[in-house]
Amino acid sequence: MNRIVRVGLVQHAMGPDLEENRQASLDGLAQAASDGADLILLPELHASEYFCKYQDPALFELAETLDGPTRHALTDAARHHGVVVVGSIFEKRAPGLAHNTALVIDSDGSLAGTYRKMHIPDDPGYNEKFYFTPGDLGFVPIQTAIGRLGVLVCWDQWYPEAARLMAMAGAEILLYPTAIGKDPDDNEDEQLRQLDAWRTIQRGHAVANGLPVLACNRVGFEPDRSGGGHDAEFWGHSFIAGPQGEIIDEAGTESEVLVADIDLARGEQVRRIWPFLRDRRIDAYADLLKRWRD
């Protein structure tokens, strides 16, 4: 028996004006809803530019509580359109304590749950450890009106353990709000290799777990406003993949709204012919809890 869910991805650019960014998200939500989407995913940290290019304590002013303006805007939109929305905020939890947090708003406007980004990068142009405390909620799917969502965030997408644990806890879809792009100083071959690696690793999570994957990225050029030279060109290419890693739809490098149907029942059919969960050697994986095998 089919379980068709119509999903929407809102890929858009962000600038220095927070209200304009929130409006761009809401406009994309409205477009996806008008195209019949039941579930809509937004990019990572969609209320602001990607501020982690450099370290500046003043940028903590961008953080908002779980009950802040982005939550209220998404709540109103979800209730108005009758859709499930997955958004993303710079969460102010306490003075000096903040998280990179995904919000899951159910179709009635209630907060179905939250996920705090577990893997925090620290690289040139991606100074996230300065701003974000690692998540403490674990890998727990969130129940919504359309199913159990395994929400992860950006850097989490490189870790098969995160996808596996979500799948093992009963997630029916893996969702990745993302902010990733190319270094303008890299040559074209290197830029293409990185894009292909990003696409491939997430398709691999779909295959390994027999689950559809949604990845929603931002787009556009964002300057390093500190003058440090870590400008970013976010590459877009948001995509919807099925449980065998097949690309159902993919965006380009401009602002775009993708809408497509996925069948949640296909996951079980795929797992019956590719029973990876059945054949896992859980008796032999203890060393995965080590940092390295010497």
N, C-alpha and C positions, 0 to 999 in steps of 0.2 A: 504494500500500500504506500502510495506517495505521500510525502509531507513537504509540500512546496512552500518555501519562504522566499519572498521577494526582498532582496537586500539592496541597499544603496550606499555608495561611497562618495563622500563630498571632498574632493581634492581641490584645495584653493591656496592662494598666496596670502601671506600676512605682512602687514606693515606696522608702523609705530603707533597707530591709533587703535586703541583697544576696542572702542565701540564699533569702528568700521570692521574690525576683524570679526567681532561677534555677529555683526549683521551679515557678513559674508557667509558665516556658518549657517545662520538662520535662513538666508536665501537659498543656500544649497539644500538644507533640510526640506524646505518647502517644495523645491523642485523635485527632489527624490520622492517625497510623499505624493506629489501630484502624479508621478509616474507609477504609483502603486506600491512603493516600498513599505515593508512591514518592519524592517530593521535598518537603521542608518548609522554609519560609522564616520566619525570625523578624524582629522589628523591629530597628532600629538601636539599639546600646548597651543591649540588653535586660537586662543584669545590674544596672543602676542607674537612678536617676532621671536625667533629662537635666540634667547638672550644668553645662552650658555657658551657663546663663542669666547667670552672672557670673564674674568672674576671682578665683580663689583658689588660690595655689600648693599649699595643703594637699590640694586635690582630686586632685592627681597620685597620691595614695595609692590611688586607685581603679584605676589602670592595672595591668594584669597582662601577663605574658609570653605568647608564643604557646603555651607549655606550661603555662598557668595553670589555675585552677579551672573557668573557663567552658569552655575547650577540653576538659578531661577529662570534664566533665558531658555535653557534646554528643557526644564520642566514644563514651562508654558508651551513650548513648541511640541513636545512629545504629547502632551494632553490635547492640544488643539488638533494635531494631525492624527492622533491615535496610533502612534508608532513607538517602537523601542529605539532609544537613542544612546549611543556610546560616545561620550565626550571625554575631554582631558583638561585637567587644570594643574597649575602650580599651587599645591595645597599648603596653606598656612595652618600648621597643627598647633604650634606654640611658639613663643618667641625663640628664634634661632633654630627652630625645628620645622622642616618643610619636606614635602614629598612630591614626586611626580605621579599624579593620581588619575586614574580613569574612573569616570562616573557612568553608571549604567542606570538610565532612566526608563522605567517601564511605560507602557502605552497609556496608562492612566495618569502619568505625571509623577508617580511615586518613585523614590530612590530605591531601586531593586538591590543595589550593592555598589561597592567600590573595590578597586584593585590598585595597590601601590606598587609602582615599578620596583622590581626586585634586583635586577642587574643594572648597575649605575656606571656608565663609562667615564673615563678621565683621559682625554686625548686632546691634542691641539685643536682648538675650535669647538670642542665638546667637553667643557669643564663642568660636567654635571655633578661630580662629587662635591664641589664647592657649594652647590645649592640644594641637593637632594639627599635626604637620609634614605638608605635602602628600605624597601617595603617590609612590613611586618605582618601582613595578612596572609601570606602563603599563596599557594596556587590552588585557588578554590573557585570553581565555576559559579556563575551567578544565574539564578533562576529568573526567567522573564516570561512574559505572555507567549513568546514564540519559541522558547526552549532554553536550554542551559548554555550560557555563553562562557567560553574560556578566554577571558580578556587578558592580554599581555601587552607590554608597551615597548616599542622600538628596540632598544639594545637587547631586550629579552628574546627578540626574534632569532638571535644567533645561537641560542642554547636549546638543543634538543631535549634536555632534561625538563625544561619549563613546559614545553608543548606536551611531552609525555605525561607529566604529572597532572596537567589539566585533563588530558584524555582519560587517564586512569580514574579521575574523580568524576567522570561522566559528562565532560563538556561535549556539546554537539556541534559547535562551530569554534574555530580559533580566530580571534580578532586581534589585529595589531595596529593601533594608532601609532604613527611613525613621523619622525622628522629626520630625514637622511638625504644627503646630497653629495655632490662631487666637489673636490678641491679644484678651484679654477687653475691652480698651478700644475696639476697632473696632466700628462698628455692624454690624448683621446683614447688610446688603447687601454691605459690604466683605468680611466673613467668607465669605460665599457665593461672591463673585467669586474669592477666593483659592483656595478649595477646588476650584472648577470649573477654574481655571487649572492647578492641580496635577494633577487628573485628566486634563485635555485634553492637556497637554504629553506625558505618558507614553503616552497612547493614540496620539499622533502619532508617537512613536518606534516603536510597533508597526507603524503604517501605513507609515512611511517605509522600514522595514527588512524588512517581511514576517515579523515574529517575534512570538511571544506575549510578553507582559509580565506580571510578577508584582510587585506593590508591597505591602509589608507595613509598616504604620504602628503606632505605639503609640496608646493612648487614655488619657483621664483628665486630671484637674487635677493639676498639679505646681506647688507654690509656689516663688517665688524666696526661697530660705532665707537670702539675704544681706539681705533687706529692701529690695532695690532696686526692687521694684515690677514686675519682669518675670516675673509669673506666666504659666503657659502652660496652655492647654486643648488637648490633643492630639486631633485630630478623627477619628482612626480612618479609616474608609472604605477600608481595604485592599481591593484588587481584583485580579482575574485577567482579562486581556484577550487576545483572539486576535489573529492576524496582520493583520487588517483593522481593528484597534482596537475590535472588538466586546467589550462587557463580558459575560463569561461568568458571573461572580459578584462580588458586592461586599458588604462588611461594613457595619455601621452604626457607631455611636459608642460601643459597649460592647465589653468583651472578648468575642472570638468566634474560632472556628476555621472557616475556609473550606476546603472540599475540592472539587475539580472535576477533570474530565478535560480535557486538551488533546492535540491531535494534532500532533506535531512535523512530520509529513509535509505538513501544510497549508501550511507556510511556502513550500515549493517551488512548490506549486500557485498560491499567491497571487503569487509573484514572476514566474511565467510570464505572468500576465495584467496585472500591474502591474510592468513590468521597470525599476524605478527604478535599480537598480544598473547595468543595461546602459546606460542613457541618461545617466549622470553625465558631465559635461563636465570631466574631471579635468585637461584642458589649460588650463582657464580659472579654476581655483580657487586660484591661488598667493596671492592677497591674503588668503585665510583665515588665513594664517600671520602677518598683521599685527594689531596691536592695534586699529587703526582706519584707515579710508581717508580721507585728507585731500583 
